[in-house]
């Protein structure tokens, strides 16, 4: 027995790109210390995988994770610098 799949809806690549750009701008503006951090790589990969699967919910969750991880990384760097 197979699991029923939800109907495939068109993937709005422009909206996806806009969401990613907004997330990255937010991190760059508020937490520049996290720029290029390897700690963000799993979240970037998760967002990429979700985008390739056209899974908007998973994509948005991955971007939220990216932003949380960026904030946490920047705060860790700031505490270490103090």
PDB file of N, CA, C and O in Angstrom:
ATOM      1  N   UNK A   1       0.841  -1.175   0.000  1.00  0.00           N
ATOM      2  CA  UNK A   1       0.000   0.000   0.000  1.00  0.00           C
ATOM      3  C   UNK A   1       0.889   1.242   0.000  1.00  0.00           C
ATOM      4  O   UNK A   1       1.822   1.341   0.797  1.00  0.00           O
ATOM      5  N   UNK A   2       0.609   2.160  -0.867  1.00  0.00           N
ATOM      6  CA  UNK A   2       1.399   3.382  -0.951  1.00  0.00           C
ATOM      7  C   UNK A   2       0.729   4.515  -0.187  1.00  0.00           C
ATOM      8  O   UNK A   2      -0.490   4.554  -0.022  1.00  0.00           O
ATOM      9  N   UNK A   3       1.559   5.422   0.266  1.00  0.00           N
ATOM     10  CA  UNK A   3       1.063   6.590   0.989  1.00  0.00           C
ATOM     11  C   UNK A   3       0.561   7.608  -0.023  1.00  0.00           C
ATOM     12  O   UNK A   3       1.255   7.922  -0.989  1.00  0.00           O
ATOM     13  N   UNK A   4      -0.648   8.127   0.199  1.00  0.00           N
ATOM     14  CA  UNK A   4      -1.147   9.138  -0.743  1.00  0.00           C
ATOM     15  C   UNK A   4      -0.261  10.381  -0.707  1.00  0.00           C
ATOM     16  O   UNK A   4       0.153  10.830   0.361  1.00  0.00           O
ATOM     17  N   UNK A   5       0.017  10.913  -1.855  1.00  0.00           N
ATOM     18  CA  UNK A   5       0.830  12.121  -1.961  1.00  0.00           C
ATOM     19  C   UNK A   5      -0.074  13.334  -2.097  1.00  0.00           C
ATOM     20  O   UNK A   5      -1.181  13.253  -2.629  1.00  0.00           O
ATOM     21  N   UNK A   6       0.421  14.452  -1.606  1.00  0.00           N
ATOM     22  CA  UNK A   6      -0.364  15.656  -1.815  1.00  0.00           C
ATOM     23  C   UNK A   6      -0.164  16.115  -3.253  1.00  0.00           C
ATOM     24  O   UNK A   6       0.889  15.879  -3.843  1.00  0.00           O
ATOM     25  N   UNK A   7      -1.153  16.757  -3.803  1.00  0.00           N
ATOM     26  CA  UNK A   7      -1.040  17.211  -5.189  1.00  0.00           C
ATOM     27  C   UNK A   7       0.122  18.182  -5.353  1.00  0.00           C
ATOM     28  O   UNK A   7       0.372  19.027  -4.494  1.00  0.00           O
ATOM     29  N   UNK A   8       0.804  18.047  -6.441  1.00  0.00           N
ATOM     30  CA  UNK A   8       1.940  18.919  -6.714  1.00  0.00           C
ATOM     31  C   UNK A   8       1.424  20.275  -7.180  1.00  0.00           C
ATOM     32  O   UNK A   8       0.656  20.382  -8.136  1.00  0.00           O
ATOM     33  N   UNK A   9       1.869  21.291  -6.480  1.00  0.00           N
ATOM     34  CA  UNK A   9       1.513  22.652  -6.853  1.00  0.00           C
ATOM     35  C   UNK A   9       2.720  23.282  -7.527  1.00  0.00           C
ATOM     36  O   UNK A   9       3.853  22.882  -7.261  1.00  0.00           O
ATOM     37  N   UNK A  10       2.502  24.233  -8.368  1.00  0.00           N
ATOM     38  CA  UNK A  10       3.642  24.885  -9.022  1.00  0.00           C
ATOM     39  C   UNK A  10       4.581  25.497  -7.990  1.00  0.00           C
ATOM     40  O   UNK A  10       4.138  26.124  -7.028  1.00  0.00           O
ATOM     41  N   UNK A  11       5.867  25.312  -8.198  1.00  0.00           N
ATOM     42  CA  UNK A  11       6.878  25.848  -7.299  1.00  0.00           C
ATOM     43  C   UNK A  11       7.229  27.242  -7.770  1.00  0.00           C
ATOM     44  O   UNK A  11       7.694  27.423  -8.895  1.00  0.00           O
ATOM     45  N   UNK A  12       7.014  28.208  -6.935  1.00  0.00           N
ATOM     46  CA  UNK A  12       7.273  29.604  -7.274  1.00  0.00           C
ATOM     47  C   UNK A  12       8.740  29.918  -6.975  1.00  0.00           C
ATOM     48  O   UNK A  12       9.086  30.288  -5.853  1.00  0.00           O
ATOM     49  N   UNK A  13       9.583  29.770  -7.972  1.00  0.00           N
ATOM     50  CA  UNK A  13      11.016  29.969  -7.766  1.00  0.00           C
ATOM     51  C   UNK A  13      11.363  31.412  -7.437  1.00  0.00           C
ATOM     52  O   UNK A  13      12.316  31.664  -6.700  1.00  0.00           O
ATOM     53  N   UNK A  14      10.609  32.358  -7.970  1.00  0.00           N
ATOM     54  CA  UNK A  14      10.875  33.761  -7.658  1.00  0.00           C
ATOM     55  C   UNK A  14      10.590  34.055  -6.186  1.00  0.00           C
ATOM     56  O   UNK A  14      11.349  34.769  -5.530  1.00  0.00           O
ATOM     57  N   UNK A  15       9.506  33.508  -5.679  1.00  0.00           N
ATOM     58  CA  UNK A  15       9.174  33.694  -4.264  1.00  0.00           C
ATOM     59  C   UNK A  15      10.232  33.025  -3.396  1.00  0.00           C
ATOM     60  O   UNK A  15      10.647  33.581  -2.379  1.00  0.00           O
ATOM     61  N   UNK A  16      10.669  31.836  -3.794  1.00  0.00           N
ATOM     62  CA  UNK A  16      11.690  31.119  -3.032  1.00  0.00           C
ATOM     63  C   UNK A  16      12.986  31.925  -2.990  1.00  0.00           C
ATOM     64  O   UNK A  16      13.619  32.035  -1.941  1.00  0.00           O
ATOM     65  N   UNK A  17      13.373  32.481  -4.117  1.00  0.00           N
ATOM     66  CA  UNK A  17      14.592  33.292  -4.167  1.00  0.00           C
ATOM     67  C   UNK A  17      14.448  34.543  -3.308  1.00  0.00           C
ATOM     68  O   UNK A  17      15.394  34.953  -2.635  1.00  0.00           O
ATOM     69  N   UNK A  18      13.270  35.145  -3.332  1.00  0.00           N
ATOM     70  CA  UNK A  18      13.023  36.335  -2.524  1.00  0.00           C
ATOM     71  C   UNK A  18      13.121  36.003  -1.032  1.00  0.00           C
ATOM     72  O   UNK A  18      13.715  36.765  -0.269  1.00  0.00           O
ATOM     73  N   UNK A  19      12.550  34.883  -0.615  1.00  0.00           N
ATOM     74  CA  UNK A  19      12.625  34.481   0.789  1.00  0.00           C
ATOM     75  C   UNK A  19      14.071  34.247   1.223  1.00  0.00           C
ATOM     76  O   UNK A  19      14.480  34.677   2.302  1.00  0.00           O
ATOM     77  N   UNK A  20      14.837  33.565   0.379  1.00  0.00           N
ATOM     78  CA  UNK A  20      16.242  33.306   0.701  1.00  0.00           C
ATOM     79  C   UNK A  20      17.024  34.607   0.785  1.00  0.00           C
ATOM     80  O   UNK A  20      17.837  34.789   1.692  1.00  0.00           O
ATOM     81  N   UNK A  21      16.785  35.509  -0.153  1.00  0.00           N
ATOM     82  CA  UNK A  21      17.484  36.795  -0.149  1.00  0.00           C
ATOM     83  C   UNK A  21      17.148  37.592   1.103  1.00  0.00           C
ATOM     84  O   UNK A  21      18.031  38.213   1.694  1.00  0.00           O
ATOM     85  N   UNK A  22      15.892  37.583   1.512  1.00  0.00           N
ATOM     86  CA  UNK A  22      15.489  38.302   2.724  1.00  0.00           C
ATOM     87  C   UNK A  22      16.168  37.711   3.951  1.00  0.00           C
ATOM     88  O   UNK A  22      16.622  38.450   4.825  1.00  0.00           O
ATOM     89  N   UNK A  23      16.240  36.392   4.025  1.00  0.00           N
ATOM     90  CA  UNK A  23      16.894  35.732   5.161  1.00  0.00           C
ATOM     91  C   UNK A  23      18.370  36.093   5.216  1.00  0.00           C
ATOM     92  O   UNK A  23      18.897  36.391   6.288  1.00  0.00           O
ATOM     93  N   UNK A  24      19.038  36.071   4.079  1.00  0.00           N
ATOM     94  CA  UNK A  24      20.466  36.387   4.043  1.00  0.00           C
ATOM     95  C   UNK A  24      20.731  37.859   4.326  1.00  0.00           C
ATOM     96  O   UNK A  24      21.711  38.195   4.991  1.00  0.00           O
ATOM     97  N   UNK A  25      19.865  38.743   3.826  1.00  0.00           N
ATOM     98  CA  UNK A  25      20.014  40.175   4.141  1.00  0.00           C
ATOM     99  C   UNK A  25      19.833  40.429   5.631  1.00  0.00           C
ATOM    100  O   UNK A  25      20.564  41.221   6.226  1.00  0.00           O
ATOM    101  N   UNK A  26      18.857  39.754   6.230  1.00  0.00           N
ATOM    102  CA  UNK A  26      18.626  39.913   7.669  1.00  0.00           C
ATOM    103  C   UNK A  26      19.870  39.495   8.452  1.00  0.00           C
ATOM    104  O   UNK A  26      20.315  40.203   9.355  1.00  0.00           O
ATOM    105  N   UNK A  27      20.425  38.337   8.095  1.00  0.00           N
ATOM    106  CA  UNK A  27      21.627  37.877   8.800  1.00  0.00           C
ATOM    107  C   UNK A  27      22.793  38.832   8.585  1.00  0.00           C
ATOM    108  O   UNK A  27      23.523  39.142   9.526  1.00  0.00           O
ATOM    109  N   UNK A  28      22.973  39.296   7.364  1.00  0.00           N
ATOM    110  CA  UNK A  28      24.082  40.204   7.072  1.00  0.00           C
ATOM    111  C   UNK A  28      23.942  41.530   7.829  1.00  0.00           C
ATOM    112  O   UNK A  28      24.933  42.103   8.280  1.00  0.00           O
ATOM    113  N   UNK A  29      22.713  42.004   7.960  1.00  0.00           N
ATOM    114  CA  UNK A  29      22.470  43.283   8.630  1.00  0.00           C
ATOM    115  C   UNK A  29      22.620  43.165  10.146  1.00  0.00           C
ATOM    116  O   UNK A  29      23.225  44.030  10.779  1.00  0.00           O
ATOM    117  N   UNK A  30      22.075  42.106  10.724  1.00  0.00           N
ATOM    118  CA  UNK A  30      22.039  41.990  12.183  1.00  0.00           C
ATOM    119  C   UNK A  30      23.149  41.128  12.771  1.00  0.00           C
ATOM    120  O   UNK A  30      23.550  41.331  13.917  1.00  0.00           O
ATOM    121  N   UNK A  31      23.648  40.166  11.995  1.00  0.00           N
ATOM    122  CA  UNK A  31      24.648  39.227  12.508  1.00  0.00           C
ATOM    123  C   UNK A  31      25.755  38.997  11.480  1.00  0.00           C
ATOM    124  O   UNK A  31      25.925  37.871  11.011  1.00  0.00           O
ATOM    125  N   UNK A  32      26.505  40.028  11.121  1.00  0.00           N
ATOM    126  CA  UNK A  32      27.522  39.870  10.081  1.00  0.00           C
ATOM    127  C   UNK A  32      28.623  38.880  10.458  1.00  0.00           C
ATOM    128  O   UNK A  32      29.321  38.365   9.584  1.00  0.00           O
ATOM    129  N   UNK A  33      28.779  38.615  11.754  1.00  0.00           N
ATOM    130  CA  UNK A  33      29.817  37.688  12.191  1.00  0.00           C
ATOM    131  C   UNK A  33      29.605  36.266  11.660  1.00  0.00           C
ATOM    132  O   UNK A  33      30.554  35.488  11.568  1.00  0.00           O
ATOM    133  N   UNK A  34      28.370  35.933  11.317  1.00  0.00           N
ATOM    134  CA  UNK A  34      28.086  34.560  10.896  1.00  0.00           C
ATOM    135  C   UNK A  34      28.321  34.351   9.406  1.00  0.00           C
ATOM    136  O   UNK A  34      28.187  33.233   8.909  1.00  0.00           O
ATOM    137  N   UNK A  35      28.666  35.405   8.697  1.00  0.00           N
ATOM    138  CA  UNK A  35      28.856  35.314   7.252  1.00  0.00           C
ATOM    139  C   UNK A  35      29.908  34.267   6.903  1.00  0.00           C
ATOM    140  O   UNK A  35      31.040  34.320   7.385  1.00  0.00           O
ATOM    141  N   UNK A  36      29.523  33.328   6.071  1.00  0.00           N
ATOM    142  CA  UNK A  36      30.448  32.294   5.619  1.00  0.00           C
ATOM    143  C   UNK A  36      30.729  31.200   6.629  1.00  0.00           C
ATOM    144  O   UNK A  36      31.612  30.372   6.406  1.00  0.00           O
ATOM    145  N   UNK A  37      30.003  31.176   7.730  1.00  0.00           N
ATOM    146  CA  UNK A  37      30.243  30.172   8.763  1.00  0.00           C
ATOM    147  C   UNK A  37      29.835  28.779   8.295  1.00  0.00           C
ATOM    148  O   UNK A  37      28.778  28.594   7.692  1.00  0.00           O
ATOM    149  N   UNK A  38      30.684  27.818   8.582  1.00  0.00           N
ATOM    150  CA  UNK A  38      30.375  26.421   8.249  1.00  0.00           C
ATOM    151  C   UNK A  38      29.205  25.894   9.076  1.00  0.00           C
ATOM    152  O   UNK A  38      28.588  24.897   8.702  1.00  0.00           O
ATOM    153  N   UNK A  39      28.895  26.547  10.188  1.00  0.00           N
ATOM    154  CA  UNK A  39      27.766  26.125  11.019  1.00  0.00           C
ATOM    155  C   UNK A  39      26.442  26.269  10.276  1.00  0.00           C
ATOM    156  O   UNK A  39      25.455  25.621  10.624  1.00  0.00           O
ATOM    157  N   UNK A  40      26.425  27.114   9.260  1.00  0.00           N
ATOM    158  CA  UNK A  40      25.199  27.336   8.491  1.00  0.00           C
ATOM    159  C   UNK A  40      25.017  26.326   7.360  1.00  0.00           C
ATOM    160  O   UNK A  40      23.927  26.215   6.798  1.00  0.00           O
ATOM    161  N   UNK A  41      26.067  25.598   7.027  1.00  0.00           N
ATOM    162  CA  UNK A  41      26.046  24.692   5.882  1.00  0.00           C
ATOM    163  C   UNK A  41      24.887  23.687   5.913  1.00  0.00           C
ATOM    164  O   UNK A  41      24.226  23.510   4.890  1.00  0.00           O
ATOM    165  N   UNK A  42      24.612  23.020   7.046  1.00  0.00           N
ATOM    166  CA  UNK A  42      23.498  22.059   7.043  1.00  0.00           C
ATOM    167  C   UNK A  42      22.151  22.700   6.714  1.00  0.00           C
ATOM    168  O   UNK A  42      21.297  22.072   6.088  1.00  0.00           O
ATOM    169  N   UNK A  43      21.968  23.936   7.132  1.00  0.00           N
ATOM    170  CA  UNK A  43      20.709  24.635   6.875  1.00  0.00           C
ATOM    171  C   UNK A  43      20.626  25.088   5.417  1.00  0.00           C
ATOM    172  O   UNK A  43      19.557  25.057   4.806  1.00  0.00           O
ATOM    173  N   UNK A  44      21.748  25.502   4.879  1.00  0.00           N
ATOM    174  CA  UNK A  44      21.789  25.848   3.456  1.00  0.00           C
ATOM    175  C   UNK A  44      21.486  24.617   2.606  1.00  0.00           C
ATOM    176  O   UNK A  44      20.736  24.686   1.633  1.00  0.00           O
ATOM    177  N   UNK A  45      22.089  23.479   2.996  1.00  0.00           N
ATOM    178  CA  UNK A  45      21.848  22.230   2.266  1.00  0.00           C
ATOM    179  C   UNK A  45      20.386  21.795   2.381  1.00  0.00           C
ATOM    180  O   UNK A  45      19.795  21.318   1.412  1.00  0.00           O
ATOM    181  N   UNK A  46      19.813  21.963   3.569  1.00  0.00           N
ATOM    182  CA  UNK A  46      18.409  21.589   3.763  1.00  0.00           C
ATOM    183  C   UNK A  46      17.493  22.463   2.913  1.00  0.00           C
ATOM    184  O   UNK A  46      16.521  21.972   2.340  1.00  0.00           O
ATOM    185  N   UNK A  47      17.797  23.749   2.828  1.00  0.00           N
ATOM    186  CA  UNK A  47      16.995  24.647   1.993  1.00  0.00           C
ATOM    187  C   UNK A  47      17.132  24.267   0.525  1.00  0.00           C
ATOM    188  O   UNK A  47      16.149  24.265  -0.216  1.00  0.00           O
ATOM    189  N   UNK A  48      18.337  23.951   0.113  1.00  0.00           N
ATOM    190  CA  UNK A  48      18.561  23.543  -1.278  1.00  0.00           C
ATOM    191  C   UNK A  48      17.790  22.265  -1.599  1.00  0.00           C
ATOM    192  O   UNK A  48      17.134  22.171  -2.637  1.00  0.00           O
ATOM    193  N   UNK A  49      17.872  21.280  -0.701  1.00  0.00           N
ATOM    194  CA  UNK A  49      17.164  20.017  -0.928  1.00  0.00           C
ATOM    195  C   UNK A  49      15.658  20.232  -1.002  1.00  0.00           C
ATOM    196  O   UNK A  49      14.983  19.651  -1.852  1.00  0.00           O
ATOM    197  N   UNK A  50      15.135  21.067  -0.110  1.00  0.00           N
ATOM    198  CA  UNK A  50      13.698  21.353  -0.121  1.00  0.00           C
ATOM    199  C   UNK A  50      13.301  22.066  -1.405  1.00  0.00           C
ATOM    200  O   UNK A  50      12.245  21.790  -1.974  1.00  0.00           O
ATOM    201  N   UNK A  51      14.145  22.981  -1.859  1.00  0.00           N
ATOM    202  CA  UNK A  51      13.855  23.685  -3.110  1.00  0.00           C
ATOM    203  C   UNK A  51      13.850  22.712  -4.285  1.00  0.00           C
ATOM    204  O   UNK A  51      12.998  22.809  -5.169  1.00  0.00           O
ATOM    205  N   UNK A  52      14.789  21.784  -4.298  1.00  0.00           N
ATOM    206  CA  UNK A  52      14.851  20.806  -5.383  1.00  0.00           C
ATOM    207  C   UNK A  52      13.630  19.888  -5.377  1.00  0.00           C
ATOM    208  O   UNK A  52      13.211  19.390  -6.422  1.00  0.00           O
ATOM    209  N   UNK A  53      13.065  19.669  -4.184  1.00  0.00           N
ATOM    210  CA  UNK A  53      11.854  18.852  -4.065  1.00  0.00           C
ATOM    211  C   UNK A  53      10.584  19.682  -4.212  1.00  0.00           C
ATOM    212  O   UNK A  53       9.480  19.138  -4.174  1.00  0.00           O
ATOM    213  N   UNK A  54      10.731  20.991  -4.378  1.00  0.00           N
ATOM    214  CA  UNK A  54       9.602  21.924  -4.475  1.00  0.00           C
ATOM    215  C   UNK A  54       8.692  21.818  -3.257  1.00  0.00           C
ATOM    216  O   UNK A  54       7.467  21.847  -3.377  1.00  0.00           O
ATOM    217  N   UNK A  55       9.305  21.694  -2.085  1.00  0.00           N
ATOM    218  CA  UNK A  55       8.565  21.564  -0.830  1.00  0.00           C
ATOM    219  C   UNK A  55       8.643  22.894  -0.079  1.00  0.00           C
ATOM    220  O   UNK A  55       9.602  23.155   0.647  1.00  0.00           O
ATOM    221  N   UNK A  56       7.633  23.718  -0.263  1.00  0.00           N
ATOM    222  CA  UNK A  56       7.652  25.074   0.299  1.00  0.00           C
ATOM    223  C   UNK A  56       7.708  25.078   1.821  1.00  0.00           C
ATOM    224  O   UNK A  56       8.430  25.885   2.406  1.00  0.00           O
ATOM    225  N   UNK A  57       6.961  24.194   2.471  1.00  0.00           N
ATOM    226  CA  UNK A  57       6.977  24.158   3.937  1.00  0.00           C
ATOM    227  C   UNK A  57       8.359  23.813   4.464  1.00  0.00           C
ATOM    228  O   UNK A  57       8.864  24.473   5.373  1.00  0.00           O
ATOM    229  N   UNK A  58       8.967  22.791   3.903  1.00  0.00           N
ATOM    230  CA  UNK A  58      10.312  22.391   4.310  1.00  0.00           C
ATOM    231  C   UNK A  58      11.330  23.480   3.986  1.00  0.00           C
ATOM    232  O   UNK A  58      12.270  23.696   4.752  1.00  0.00           O
ATOM    233  N   UNK A  59      11.155  24.158   2.876  1.00  0.00           N
ATOM    234  CA  UNK A  59      12.047  25.241   2.476  1.00  0.00           C
ATOM    235  C   UNK A  59      11.991  26.380   3.497  1.00  0.00           C
ATOM    236  O   UNK A  59      13.026  26.873   3.946  1.00  0.00           O
ATOM    237  N   UNK A  60      10.787  26.788   3.854  1.00  0.00           N
ATOM    238  CA  UNK A  60      10.635  27.867   4.829  1.00  0.00           C
ATOM    239  C   UNK A  60      11.214  27.466   6.185  1.00  0.00           C
ATOM    240  O   UNK A  60      11.849  28.282   6.852  1.00  0.00           O
ATOM    241  N   UNK A  61      11.001  26.225   6.592  1.00  0.00           N
ATOM    242  CA  UNK A  61      11.552  25.751   7.864  1.00  0.00           C
ATOM    243  C   UNK A  61      13.077  25.754   7.820  1.00  0.00           C
ATOM    244  O   UNK A  61      13.727  26.099   8.807  1.00  0.00           O
ATOM    245  N   UNK A  62      13.644  25.375   6.692  1.00  0.00           N
ATOM    246  CA  UNK A  62      15.102  25.388   6.555  1.00  0.00           C
ATOM    247  C   UNK A  62      15.637  26.820   6.638  1.00  0.00           C
ATOM    248  O   UNK A  62      16.681  27.052   7.249  1.00  0.00           O
ATOM    249  N   UNK A  63      14.943  27.770   6.038  1.00  0.00           N
ATOM    250  CA  UNK A  63      15.374  29.172   6.128  1.00  0.00           C
ATOM    251  C   UNK A  63      15.257  29.696   7.556  1.00  0.00           C
ATOM    252  O   UNK A  63      16.110  30.456   8.012  1.00  0.00           O
ATOM    253  N   UNK A  64      14.200  29.290   8.261  1.00  0.00           N
ATOM    254  CA  UNK A  64      14.082  29.688   9.677  1.00  0.00           C
ATOM    255  C   UNK A  64      15.238  29.099  10.480  1.00  0.00           C
ATOM    256  O   UNK A  64      15.814  29.772  11.335  1.00  0.00           O
ATOM    257  N   UNK A  65      15.571  27.849  10.203  1.00  0.00           N
ATOM    258  CA  UNK A  65      16.710  27.219  10.868  1.00  0.00           C
ATOM    259  C   UNK A  65      18.014  27.935  10.554  1.00  0.00           C
ATOM    260  O   UNK A  65      18.865  28.100  11.427  1.00  0.00           O
ATOM    261  N   UNK A  66      18.167  28.358   9.308  1.00  0.00           N
ATOM    262  CA  UNK A  66      19.355  29.094   8.889  1.00  0.00           C
ATOM    263  C   UNK A  66      19.476  30.397   9.681  1.00  0.00           C
ATOM    264  O   UNK A  66      20.560  30.752  10.145  1.00  0.00           O
ATOM    265  N   UNK A  67      18.382  31.087   9.827  1.00  0.00           N
ATOM    266  CA  UNK A  67      18.407  32.356  10.557  1.00  0.00           C
ATOM    267  C   UNK A  67      18.705  32.137  12.039  1.00  0.00           C
ATOM    268  O   UNK A  67      19.469  32.895  12.638  1.00  0.00           O
ATOM    269  N   UNK A  68      18.106  31.104  12.632  1.00  0.00           N
ATOM    270  CA  UNK A  68      18.395  30.810  14.040  1.00  0.00           C
ATOM    271  C   UNK A  68      19.858  30.428  14.220  1.00  0.00           C
ATOM    272  O   UNK A  68      20.518  30.893  15.150  1.00  0.00           O
ATOM    273  N   UNK A  69      20.361  29.581  13.332  1.00  0.00           N
ATOM    274  CA  UNK A  69      21.754  29.151  13.430  1.00  0.00           C
ATOM    275  C   UNK A  69      22.701  30.331  13.228  1.00  0.00           C
ATOM    276  O   UNK A  69      23.724  30.422  13.906  1.00  0.00           O
ATOM    277  N   UNK A  70      22.375  31.231  12.308  1.00  0.00           N
ATOM    278  CA  UNK A  70      23.197  32.415  12.099  1.00  0.00           C
ATOM    279  C   UNK A  70      23.224  33.298  13.325  1.00  0.00           C
ATOM    280  O   UNK A  70      24.279  33.790  13.725  1.00  0.00           O
ATOM    281  N   UNK A  71      22.077  33.495  13.916  1.00  0.00           N
ATOM    282  CA  UNK A  71      22.007  34.295  15.151  1.00  0.00           C
ATOM    283  C   UNK A  71      22.831  33.642  16.253  1.00  0.00           C
ATOM    284  O   UNK A  71      23.621  34.308  16.924  1.00  0.00           O
ATOM    285  N   UNK A  72      22.645  32.341  16.438  1.00  0.00           N
ATOM    286  CA  UNK A  72      23.378  31.635  17.491  1.00  0.00           C
ATOM    287  C   UNK A  72      24.887  31.694  17.262  1.00  0.00           C
ATOM    288  O   UNK A  72      25.655  31.899  18.203  1.00  0.00           O
ATOM    289  N   UNK A  73      25.303  31.516  16.024  1.00  0.00           N
ATOM    290  CA  UNK A  73      26.731  31.576  15.688  1.00  0.00           C
ATOM    291  C   UNK A  73      27.293  32.967  15.960  1.00  0.00           C
ATOM    292  O   UNK A  73      28.375  33.095  16.533  1.00  0.00           O
ATOM    293  N   UNK A  74      26.576  34.001  15.559  1.00  0.00           N
ATOM    294  CA  UNK A  74      27.042  35.363  15.772  1.00  0.00           C
ATOM    295  C   UNK A  74      27.121  35.688  17.264  1.00  0.00           C
ATOM    296  O   UNK A  74      28.078  36.323  17.707  1.00  0.00           O
ATOM    297  N   UNK A  75      26.140  35.266  18.029  1.00  0.00           N
ATOM    298  CA  UNK A  75      26.167  35.512  19.464  1.00  0.00           C
ATOM    299  C   UNK A  75      27.330  34.777  20.133  1.00  0.00           C
ATOM    300  O   UNK A  75      27.951  35.289  21.065  1.00  0.00           O
ATOM    301  N   UNK A  76      27.614  33.563  19.640  1.00  0.00           N
ATOM    302  CA  UNK A  76      28.749  32.806  20.159  1.00  0.00           C
ATOM    303  C   UNK A  76      30.048  33.542  19.865  1.00  0.00           C
ATOM    304  O   UNK A  76      30.916  33.634  20.733  1.00  0.00           O
ATOM    305  N   UNK A  77      30.193  34.069  18.649  1.00  0.00           N
ATOM    306  CA  UNK A  77      31.388  34.823  18.269  1.00  0.00           C
ATOM    307  C   UNK A  77      31.494  36.082  19.129  1.00  0.00           C
ATOM    308  O   UNK A  77      32.577  36.417  19.608  1.00  0.00           O
ATOM    309  N   UNK A  78      30.400  36.762  19.319  1.00  0.00           N
ATOM    310  CA  UNK A  78      30.409  38.002  20.123  1.00  0.00           C
ATOM    311  C   UNK A  78      30.808  37.714  21.567  1.00  0.00           C
ATOM    312  O   UNK A  78      31.566  38.479  22.164  1.00  0.00           O
ATOM    313  N   UNK A  79      30.310  36.629  22.126  1.00  0.00           N
ATOM    314  CA  UNK A  79      30.665  36.284  23.508  1.00  0.00           C
ATOM    315  C   UNK A  79      32.138  35.914  23.622  1.00  0.00           C
ATOM    316  O   UNK A  79      32.788  36.220  24.621  1.00  0.00           O
ATOM    317  N   UNK A  80      32.655  35.257  22.594  1.00  0.00           N
ATOM    318  CA  UNK A  80      34.064  34.891  22.608  1.00  0.00           C
ATOM    319  C   UNK A  80      34.972  36.083  22.463  1.00  0.00           C
ATOM    320  O   UNK A  80      36.109  36.060  22.934  1.00  0.00           O
ATOM    321  N   UNK A  81      34.488  37.127  21.817  1.00  0.00           N
ATOM    322  CA  UNK A  81      35.278  38.333  21.599  1.00  0.00           C
ATOM    323  C   UNK A  81      35.292  39.230  22.826  1.00  0.00           C
ATOM    324  O   UNK A  81      36.169  40.083  22.963  1.00  0.00           O
ATOM    325  N   UNK A  82      34.331  39.045  23.714  1.00  0.00           N
ATOM    326  CA  UNK A  82      34.201  39.923  24.883  1.00  0.00           C
ATOM    327  C   UNK A  82      35.214  39.605  25.963  1.00  0.00           C
ATOM    328  O   UNK A  82      35.229  40.258  27.007  1.00  0.00           O
TER     329      UNK A  82
END
